[in-house]
Structure formats: structure tokens, C-alpha cells
Amino acid sequence: MCMNSHSIENIRVVMVETTHPGNIGAAARAMKTMGYNNLYLVKPKIYPNAEATARAAGADDILSRVVVCDSLEEALQGCVTVVASTARPRSISHSVFTPREYAPKLSEMLKLGTVALVFGRESSGLSNEELEYCNVILQIPTNPEFSSLNVASAVQILCYEFNQLLQSDAVDKIDNEEKTRLATADEMTYFYDHLEQSMIDVGFLNPQQPRKLMRRLKSLFNRAHMDENEVSILRGFLAAVRESVTKTKSD
């Protein structure tokens, strides 16, 4: 069965602060073998670099289209779903799946827009702050006594697992029913900024002692996968709250 190229184009591989340029080249090679094209790099330590080109081993076209970004937020602009690959348990609650478990859900998300697959640093993975941008965490099953996995290998495994689904005709069976677009990562960022300021305005959040309130709320809303209408409703409510607070203070 042939690959669904439209769905493949909706997948964006994002590598955060990659230290070794060879891992960038190896990841590009892994992507090309599975038909993926879109690679974004967030503040790579060394790039471009001859070692990246050598390790790409023929995937130079992937490297030629690489988008280098100054922040994860920039790399996620336009994405409706953000999936993080990490081996480290975190204190903030996220939905956690193996790549194979998540594959059917991925096919649904791809019908609605761009999905980002985010991979962290070789030594420390993704920070809690970076995970706040993510809707889902994927953990690749490994030997519990030796769970270290090279980042390019992790890219290869995820690309392979998802490619198995995309080669089937399951994704092709998309109904023509009009669907409401999911909110993008940048739209969610604007919502979170609006929410935080509103909570400060009403005295619910002390910016000097924020604790983990915003982190927990981001985790809650990320799991909800809100659509653009839901975000618009909530921001309308927050605007009404701000107007009411301003009016009360002026009376």
C-alpha cells in the first residue's frame, strides 16, 4: 500500500539544542528513509556542519530545507498538536503513551493540521518549561536498566512506528465533514498569557509567588486539545473579566 504523502507533510520533527551535528545528520537520514521532510532545529550548538552532511548519507535535501529557530515556541508556530519524546518522568501530569499506542490518535490529529514531534537534548532531554508546550508525552520502551537512547535513534523509531500506520489506508478514510480547527501552539501561548494576566488582575495569582499554578493549568489545557472556537470563548470570557475588574476599580 502506498504512503499517504499528505499526512507525512503534516508532521514536523523538532530537535531542541542538539549538541552533536552528527545527530542532526543521522536524524535527517532516518527521516528520509521513512518519507518525512520537515526538520526544525532549535538553537543547535553547531550547524551547519560537515559532520551533519556526512551522517545524512544522501539526505542532503532534508538538510537543505532545515528551519533553524531561536526558541521552541517559534518552532511550534502553526502546530495543532505537540508530541514530546522523553525517557525521563516529570512531575507535571501528561498523557503518556508508547509510540505504537499513540499512532491511531496521531492519524486523527493529522486530519486537523500540523503535528510536531519534539526531541530534547542528548544529555538532559526537555525541561519542564518546554514540556508545557506539549499535549502528549511518548516514551519508547527500553531496557529499564539501560534506557539511554540516542536522539537520532529515537527519531528513527517514531518515524517508523507512525509510518506503519500512514502506509495503511486508515488515514485515507477521512470523511468530508467540516471539522473545527484545533488551536495552534502559538494561539495557546497567547491564551496562556491572557489567562495568567487575568488571574493576576483578580488577585488569584501572586506573580511574586506563582508556585506551579500556570504549569498545572497548561498541562490541563494541553490535554484537552482545545479547538479555535473553545479558545476564542475562553479569551472572550477573560476579556469580560478584565473589563469588569477595571470598571470596579474605577467606581
Secondary structure, 3 states (H helix, E strand, C coil): CCCCHHHHHCEEEEEECCCCHHHHHHHHHHHHHCCCCEEEEECCCCCCCHHHHHHHCCCHHHHHCCEEECCHHHHCCCEEEEEEECCCCCCCCCEEECHHHHHHHHHHHHCCCEEEEEECECCCECCHHHHCCCCEEECCCCECCECCCCHHHHHHHHHHHHHHHHCCCCCCCCCCCCCCCECCHHHHHHHHHHHHHHHHHCCCCCCCCCCCHHHHHHHHHHHHCCEHHHHHHHHHHHHHHHHHHHHHHHC
